[in-house]
Amino acid sequence: MTTLPDISELSQIAVGSQPPSLPDIQTAQEEEDLVKTAYALRLKRLKILNDGLRQDRKERRKYAERIFLLIVGWVFAILFIIIFKGFGSYYGFELSDKVLITLIGGTTISVLGIFVIVANYLFKQTPSHKPATKKYSK
């Protein structure tokens, strides 16, 4: 059977001792390592956010150019149809006014709808990626 240590010795030791006012060298080193690790993690997070934003800008530029080309192509196609309708008697091309209005109106709404959908997807408002403002001190 084991015996319990005498508590009276502990009370004598604890009465006269005070915690140190300054941290010891090991504690100070651990705090410094913790601060360095926190800064390194924050820097890594910011680099990842930056890379993601850079990729988003690259994709937005690519698809914005494609949307622009689609709309330019649509304008030229409608222009070609209108010019061909004007000179249709020479080439045997005839469209009734109802068909022409339906063609122009329908394609206009379709192309503008595609533009709005893609533009809203590419340029949607996202909350800003603000880094944490927590200050780390030594």
Secondary structure, DSSP 8 states (H G I E B T S, - for coil): ------HHHHHHHHHH----SS--HHHHHHHHHHHHHHHHHHHHHHHHHHHHHHHHHHHHHHHHHHHHHHHHHHHHHHHHHHHHHHTHHHHT----HHHHHHHHHHHHHHHHHHHHHHHHHHT---------------
